[in-house]
Amino acid sequence: MRLQFNAIAQSDIGLVRDGNEDSALISANLIAVADGMGGHAGGEVASAIAINTLQQLLPVITDPAIDLDSRADLFLNISYEVDAEILRVSKERPELSGMGTTLTALSLTGNQVDLLHIGTAIVTGK
């Protein structure tokens, strides 16, 4: 049996905030949400970076040929890639220094489920 997601996404800014800092990705084999850090410069930019990085890596993430140990390394490297991209953008745009996001992703490959959670990806831009 091959598992896959059948999902939709909706995001709401709520009653307190003026803007929405959430980003999401839904595919048959991966769902993810990034929540930019409210009150910090560029939370919406940081969450978009996290989701865009995941989207670019989607073919690798969902490759069933990758063994369990390699998948663990892959998910660790994803967190490094998200951090590196946030750092790169914050250096290009100093007004975004300190931007950050959380990221949670759930991946289905064959009969395996993988979870990636980054509590806070924040870079000082230094």
N, C-alpha and C positions, 0 to 999 in steps of 0.2 A: 504494500500500500504506500503510495506517495502522498505526503502531506503538502498542502499549500494553503496560503491565506486567502480568505474571501472577506475583504474589509473595506471600510470607507473611513475617511478622516474628516474631522471638523474641529476648528479651533475658535475660541471666543476670547476676547480680551478681558471679559469680566466687567465688574462694576467699578473697579478702582483705577485701573491703568488707562493711559491715553493711547497706547500702542500695543501691538501684539509682537512678542519676541519669539514666538513658537515657529518651528519648521518641522515638516514631517515627510516621510517617504513610505510609500506603500507599493509593494510588488508582490508577485505570487509567492516569493520565497523570503522576503525580508520586509519587516515593518520597523519603523524607527521614528522617534520623536526627540527633538532637541528643544530645550527651553532656555532661551537667552536669559541671562541674569538681569533681573529687573533692577533698575536704578543704576546700572553700570553702563558706561559708554559702549554702544555698539552691541548690545545683547542680541538684537535681531540679526546683525551681521555675523556674529559668532555662531548662532544656531544655524544660519544658512550655510556657513562654511562646513560645519559638521555634517549636515545632510548632503551637501554637494560632494564632499569627500567620500561618503558612503556610496552615493549613487555612482561615482566614477569607478569604485571598486566592486560594484555589484556582480559583475561576471566572475570575479575571483572568489568573492564571498560565497556564492551559490554553486561553486564548482564541486560536484560530488566526488571528484577524483582526489581531493585534498584529504589527507589522513587526519586523525584526531589531534596528534601533536602539532602538526602544521597549522591546523585551524586555530589552536590556542595561540600560536605565534602570530598568525594573521590578525587575530583580534587585538592582540597587544600592539602590533604595528599600526593598526588603524588608529588607536588612541594617540600614538606618536605622530601620525600623519595629520590628524585633526589639530593637535597642538602646534605642529610646525606651520601649518597653513594659517592658523590664527595669529601666530607670531609674525609670519611674513606680512600679512595684511596690516597688523598693528604697527609694524615698522614703516610701511608705506604710508600709513595714515595715522600719525601720532595722536590725533584727537580720539582714536579708538583704543588707545593704550588702556589696559585693564579690562577689556571686553572678555566675556566668558559665557559659557553655556554648559548645560548638562546634556547628556546624550544617552538614550537607551534604545537598543536595537535587539530584535529577536529574529533569528535566521533559521529557516527550515532547509535542511539538505538531506534528501532521502528520508530516513526515519530518525534523523538526529535533529535536536533543537539546540541552538547556541544562543547565549545571552551576552550582550555587551552592555555594560553600564559604566559611564563616566560621570561621577558625581559632580565634578566641576572641572571644566577645561578653561583655564584662565591664564593669560599671559600678560606680563607687565610691559612688554615691548622694549625691554632693556637689552 
